[in-house]
């Protein structure tokens, strides 16, 4: 994949993560739930980076 396409893909991936992080005190999403939702959208990434932060 050309570098520009990869950059766009990574940016869209990061935006989807931000959209799915719940806002408000006491609300959360697990790494497994987030990974599952992103897979449904067609993003094929490893779950480990979500769990490390």
Rosetta silent file (secondary structure, phi, psi, omega in degrees, C-alpha in Angstrom):
SEQUENCE: XXXXXXXXXXXXXXXXXXXXXXXXXXXXXXXXXXXXXXXXXXXXXXXXXXXXX
SCORE:     score description
SCORE:     0.000 S_00000001
   1 L     0.000  132.600  178.516    0.000    0.000    0.000 S_00000001
   2 L   -60.541  154.200 -175.704    1.423    3.450   -0.893 S_00000001
   3 H   -57.124  -42.163 -178.426    2.487    5.612    2.040 S_00000001
   4 H   -63.239  -43.474  178.777   -0.316    8.166    1.536 S_00000001
   5 H   -63.475  -39.071  178.654   -3.004    5.473    1.521 S_00000001
   6 H   -65.100  -39.864  178.401   -1.524    3.941    4.672 S_00000001
   7 H   -64.126  -41.386  178.628   -1.560    7.344    6.391 S_00000001
   8 H   -65.149  -43.826  178.340   -5.222    7.860    5.488 S_00000001
   9 H   -58.939  -47.046 -179.664   -6.080    4.356    6.709 S_00000001
  10 H   -64.077  -38.792  178.237   -4.304    4.963   10.031 S_00000001
  11 H   -65.063  -45.064  177.835   -6.030    8.325   10.476 S_00000001
  12 H   -62.920  -38.494  177.888   -9.463    6.819    9.822 S_00000001
  13 H   -61.417  -46.521 -179.869   -8.647    4.001   12.232 S_00000001
  14 H   -65.367  -38.321  177.345   -7.701    6.456   14.978 S_00000001
  15 H   -63.915  -39.293  177.977  -10.844    8.530   14.390 S_00000001
  16 H   -64.879  -38.592  176.818  -13.008    5.421   14.747 S_00000001
  17 H   -61.578  -46.896 -179.416  -11.312    4.595   18.046 S_00000001
  18 H   -62.547  -37.546  178.888  -11.990    8.115   19.321 S_00000001
  19 H   -63.894  -30.088 -173.607  -15.640    7.926   18.218 S_00000001
  20 H   -93.604   -7.693  176.949  -16.139    4.730   20.198 S_00000001
  21 L   -77.155  119.768 -178.530  -14.573    5.842   23.483 S_00000001
  22 L   -63.918  143.732  178.320  -17.491    6.642   25.803 S_00000001
  23 L  -104.987  139.006  178.436  -17.660   10.141   27.211 S_00000001
  24 L   117.975  152.904 -177.559  -18.679   10.739   30.783 S_00000001
  25 L   -69.729  134.432  176.109  -17.737    9.612   34.223 S_00000001
  26 L    83.245    3.616  178.237  -18.145    5.923   34.957 S_00000001
  27 L  -105.845  142.092 -177.671  -18.565    4.839   31.330 S_00000001
  28 L  -153.326  167.519  173.396  -16.039    2.563   29.692 S_00000001
  29 L  -137.267  138.723  179.135  -15.415    0.096   26.878 S_00000001
  30 L   -80.888  160.992  177.809  -13.156   -2.925   27.115 S_00000001
  31 H   -61.247  -37.419 -179.484  -10.348   -3.553   24.648 S_00000001
  32 H   -65.526  -42.023  178.157  -12.150   -6.686   23.495 S_00000001
  33 H   -64.954  -44.192  179.540  -15.380   -4.758   22.795 S_00000001
  34 H   -62.061  -45.114  179.327  -13.481   -2.027   20.957 S_00000001
  35 H   -60.400  -43.244  179.735  -11.577   -4.582   18.893 S_00000001
  36 H   -62.236  -44.649  179.613  -14.807   -6.368   17.984 S_00000001
  37 H   -63.812  -40.816 -179.792  -16.489   -3.140   16.871 S_00000001
  38 H   -69.531  -35.324  176.263  -13.497   -2.142   14.754 S_00000001
  39 H   -63.468  -38.510  178.354  -13.338   -5.586   13.134 S_00000001
  40 H   -61.865  -29.124  178.545  -17.000   -5.224   12.127 S_00000001
  41 L   -83.622   -7.848  177.747  -16.020   -2.020   10.313 S_00000001
  42 L   100.362    7.915  176.747  -13.252   -3.837    8.445 S_00000001
  43 L   -87.718  118.153 -177.628  -10.229   -2.676   10.422 S_00000001
  44 L  -106.986   89.631 -179.536   -7.919   -5.642   10.854 S_00000001
  45 L  -129.366  160.367  178.384   -5.477   -4.709   13.615 S_00000001
  46 L   -74.427  147.671 -178.300   -3.998   -6.521   16.600 S_00000001
  47 L   -78.192  -21.295 -174.247   -5.703   -6.015   19.994 S_00000001
  48 H   -54.556  -45.041 -179.391   -2.437   -5.619   21.952 S_00000001
  49 H   -59.472  -30.383  179.244   -1.952   -1.860   21.343 S_00000001
  50 H   -69.751  -36.507 -173.252   -5.388   -1.121   22.857 S_00000001
  51 H   -77.479  -19.931 -175.144   -4.612   -3.074   25.997 S_00000001
  52 L   -80.345  -14.496 -175.269   -1.266   -1.412   26.700 S_00000001
  53 L  -110.821    0.000    0.000   -2.638    2.082   27.367 S_00000001
